[in-house]
Amino acid sequence: MFETLSTFIADYGYLNLFVLSFLASTVLPFGSEALVVALVYQGFSPFSVVMVATTGNFLGSCTTYYLGLKGRHVLEKYLSPSPEKLEKSERLFNKYGVYTLLFTWVPGIGDVITMVAGLMQLSFRSFSVLVFIGKFGRYFAIAYSVVFFSHGL
């Protein structure tokens, strides 16, 4: 079974990573970090893994931003983020400004932050730059930690 899983990861690693990273940054409860670790550990290029994961995660965040921007009624009807999370995200935006977007990678509130950015109609340019930097930083730290610790053991 482990061999089959290893083969599947090796054959479709980047595609799986892109899809999982995309879904992980929408309102679906997925995580992509374990696959990043597995791919780097199996010898995939750390830089390529970071870029694929970052791109997928960023595009998923753009989807959530767009839902906030154009689909408030859909959000309230189907996804209904808790009023507490929305209020917390809005307080963060009011206190720290757009730089809050650097923390969209934080589990639990990251998706809500991107949604609130859309609801507050923040500039897509600012959104894009800050979210991409934040997502890249997280995946870079994860991938290169694997490289560092796997060579140090």
N, C-alpha and C positions, 0 to 999 in steps of 0.2 A: 504494500500500500504506500509506504514512504517513497519507494522508487517511482511509482506512478505519479504521486504528487510532485516529486522533484522534476520529472520529465515534463509534466504540465506547466510548472513554473518556468522551466528552461525554454520551452517552446513558445509560450504565450506570456512571458513575464512582463514585458513592457505594456502590452495591450491590457493585461489584467490590472497592472498598476495604474494605468491611465483611468480605466473604468472605475476601479475602486476608489481612487483619489478623487475623481469627479463626484461620485456618489457620497463620499465622506464629507464633502463640503456643502452638500445640500442639507435638507432637513432630515435625511435618512440617517439612522444611527449606525453608521459604519466607521471603521477606522482603517487607515492605510499604512500605519507605521510598521506593523509586523511584516507586511509584504516588502516594504523598503528594506528592513533588516535582512529578511530572507534572501532577497535578490543580491544585495551587496555581499552578503556572506557567501553566496554561491558563485561569486566572481563576476557579476554584472558590473559594468562601468559605474562607479559611484556618481560621476558627473551626469551620465545619462539617466540614471535612476532619479537623481535629484530633479533634473529638468522635466522628466516625464511626470513625476509625482506633483511637482509644483504647477505644471501646466494644467493637468487634470483638476487639481484642487482649486486653482485659480478660476478655471472656467465654471466649475460647480458653484463657486462663490458668486460669479457674475450672474448665474441663473437665479440664485437666491436674491441678489441685489435687484435684478429686473422684476422678480415677483413683488418685492417690496415697492419698487418704483411704480409699477403699472397694475398690480393685482391685489391691492389691499383687501378687496372683498373676497378674493379667493383665499388669501391668507387667513382671514378671520373665519371663513366658513369651513375650510378643510384642514388647515394646519394648526390653527389656533395656538400660537405661541403663548405661553403663560404671561399674564399681565405683569407679573413680577420680573420676568426676564426682559420683557420689552422696556419696562420702566428702568431697570438697572442699566440696560444698554443706552437708553436715552440720557440717563444721568452721566454715564461715562463720556458720551459725545459732548454733552454740555460742559463737562468739567475739563476734558482733555482735548476736545476738538477732533479733527479728522485723524490725528495720530492714534486714536483708538483702533483704527483699522489695522495697525501693525499687529494687533492681538487677535485677529480673526482665526488664528490657528488653535486658540485655546478651546479645548473640549467643553461642551455645554453652553458656552456663550458666544463662540465664534460665529456660528450660523445666524444667531439672533443679531449679532452686530452687523453682519452683512445685510440682513433683512431691514434693520433699522436705518442703515445707510440709504437704502432705496426709499424707505418710507419718508425719510427726511430730505429726499431728493438731493443728496450730496453729489457733487461733480463726479462724473464717471472717470475723468482723468485722474483726479486725486485718489479715488477709490482704487483704480487699477494699479497705480504705482505702489501705494502703501500696502494693499493686500498682497500683491505679488512679492514684495520685499519680505513681508512677514511669513508668507508660506515658504518661500525659498529658504529663509533662515532656519525654519524648523526642519525642513527636510535635509538641508545641508548639515545641520548639527547631528541629526540621526544617522545619516549615511556615513559621515566621516568619523563619528564615534565608533561605528562598527569597524571601519577600517583601522582606526587607532587601536581599539581593544583586541581585535582579532590578530593583529600583528604583534601586540605586546604580550600575548599569552603564551 
